[in-house]
Amino acid sequence: MKCTFFIVLLFFCTNILFVQETTIMVKSEGESPEEENYSKLKKAFNFIINNKPNEGLELSIEVLDFAREVDNDTLKANAYNNIGVALGILNNNEGALENIRKAKRIYVNINAYNYIIRSNNNLGVHYRALGRVDSSNVYFEKALKMAKQIGNKKQQVLPNYNLGKNYTYLSKKYDKALYHLHKALKLSDYGKSNLTTKGTIYNIIGDVHTNLGESKLAHFYYDKAIGYGKANGFLKILSYAYKSKIDLYEDQDDQVMLNSSLQELIKLKDSIRIITKKDLGKEIEAKYQLKENKAKIEFIEKEKIVQKELLEKSKVFNMFLAILMTILIFTAYWIYIKNKELKIAKDRAERLSQVKSDFYSEISHELRTPLYAVIELSSLLLKENVNVKHREYLESLKFSGNHLLSLINNVLQLNKVESGKMQLQELNFNLKELITNIIDSLEFALRDSGNKIILNYDYKIPSGLVGDSLKLSQIFINLISNAIKFTNNGSIEIIIKEIHEVGSNNDIKIFFSVKDDGIGIPKEKQDKVFEDFYQELAENENTYKGTGLGLSIVKRTLDAMNSNIQLESEEDKGTAFFFEIIFKRQSNENCGEVICMDELDLIRGYKILIVDDNKINQLVTKKVLDQLDVKSSVVGSGKDAIEIVKKEYFDCILMDLHMPELDGYETSKYIREFNRDISIVALTAASSEEVEKKINNYEMDGYVLKPFVLSDFITTITRAVNKTDKFIA
């Protein structure tokens, strides 16, 4: 019987024990308001670690309000840290992470390296409490790396200890566990705060050797823990060590040593209250286990006699049972054969589906690659000083490229729906900017058809919304393009207005309408316009057929967004499509604009490596970065990328995925073997499903689908580079 209770007790109690105090101490006799609040923080932290988290939380929030009023960064950081630790004790680990991150950001700004280390350690503890072991290990590794860089041996103890604990109880990687635990043990004599840690490390090393079946070494380290606990009066460490030894003696059937250890544990009970009635019951049960086992054996023997008598009396029943079993075996065999046939059919269908998916992916790549050059080069040229005639040619070229891209997106979107892969994303966006950008992109088509757009926008709608802006863009592109197609020398009205707030979270329901005064749709045909590949031919010679997918995609997309497309139309008077969608409200409506400006400022300071075997794509991507005032270098193969990254520093790599010899995925894999800090962003024309499945496996940090929207391009690079905090010595 393994000591499950004490392992759980050790594991979760030490989560609280080893969340480090990061309050910077000041003189207690100060008289200024700032010094008074430092004293309050110290008092609050004492509340927190002495099982009074609510009192500590309330006092820390009071200090935080004062710190904000006087703009004292150190006070703010310490208050945020206290709040984070208190929330962790109250099992609000998400809130704990948020506040400790705020504290860490301030410590980074004021170059408080020791407290950055402790913040990373605290973040690792709370990620562990959430069950996110990989994230927990990342922050412990950060803390350890920084402590080594600044030469602080005391600060290396807890990261090594925590990594050892993770590898022992969560990952079961005992070699790594022993490496970190012995490192922590060796360094644990630095600083009084590591006294308790040292005894706990002895116990955990004992657990590792127990799990490895190395009982002699396990006893050795439990004895070390007992000696250390007695010398320093650490009763919890003593209790755990004795209980662990009892389990070992029980497994070894060493009754003499088992009883001896039990006596020591019972004596220890008189000094502390950590041994509950339940635990004491288990000890008594262990002490008399042989007697109970003897009684169980006697009961089993009697039960066997009864069973034998019953079997003698049930021979006829067993014969019928054997016949029934035979029938069941033949039935099971028949089911097995049928299942095998079904599996073959299923595998064939999956292969066909994979072939279809690969086809769509390859088509996407082959079409988007030249489109990337067409659209981006025309956009770049339009920003330069060109004459009116050439501008008209370039606008026509860009419109044609965008139109072809829209058709490709429709076909790929149809494939997503059919394969059940359509997923909604929650993105922050500005609705007014989104609609304006769509109208601007269709300017050439509007001029060519002689139409004008009237935007009727409700400015009561918050500027910051949360929802799938990409799918909303595709809906509007299809609806407006459809209106232009069946309208000439007319007007198209777009109506966007807020209906009301929804639910307790103040979600917003918004009404959308696209109305034209074109040829209209006959009533008998209105139900057909949403079918795949259906086309209602216009009588006007200036219109064109299209693919017949636009309205079908709109309907399917809105169905996925829990909405419904409706239409009203009358021949020769026009058509109106309208629908409603519920969006969430951004917590800070202006954050999108602030983030965009900050990201644009940040990207100008980056040095970026472009890896692409296509010369035109190299030219286009470099031109885009040049216009953003970003330094960049270009290589044409994965092999060249590996060599240059070994020699030069880059903030980010824009990696093409489809390259001969060594593709983008394999190149990223090789780079990660010697450089785990550099950010790698896939710049690809392949379908997003293919990319999303593979970039995580190859440790890439994001992707941009060509042709891209410039703001998405900037945001993706900025987030990839800043996904982890970097220490600059």
Protein Blocks (a to p, Z undefined) as FASTA:
>chain_A
ZZfklmmmmmmmmmmmmmccfbdcddfkbcbfklmmmmmmmmmmmmmmnopaklmmmmmm
mmmmmmmmnopaklmmmmmmmmmmmmmmnopaklmmmmmmmmmmmmmmnopaklmmmmmm
mmmmmmmmnopaklmmmmmmmmmmmmmmnopaklmmmmmmmmmmmmmmmnopaklmmmmm
mmmmmmmmgojklmmmmmmmmmmmmmmmmmnopaklmmmmmmmmmmmmmmnopaklmmmm
mmmmmmmmmmnopaklmmmmmmmmmmmmmmpckbcfklmmmmmmmmmmmmmmmmmmmmmm
mmmmmmmmmmmmmmmmmmmmmmmmmmmmmmmmmmmmmmmmmmmmmmmmmmmmmmmmmmmm
mmmmmmmmmmmmmmmmmmmmmmpccdfklmmmmmmmmmmmmmmmmmmmmmmmmmmmmnop
accddddddfklmmmmmmmmmmmmmmmnopacdddddfkbcfbdcddfklmmmmmmmmmm
mmmmmgghiacddddddfbdedjkopacdddddddfbebpafklmmmmmpghiacddfbf
kbcfbjolmmmmmmmmmmmnopacdddddehibpcddddddddddfblklmmmmmmmmmm
mmmmpccddddfbfklmmmmmmmmmmnopacdddfbfklmmmmmmmpccfbdcddfbdgh
iafklmmmmmmmmockbccddddfbdfklmmmmmmmnopabdcdddddfklmmmmmmmmm
mmpccddZZ
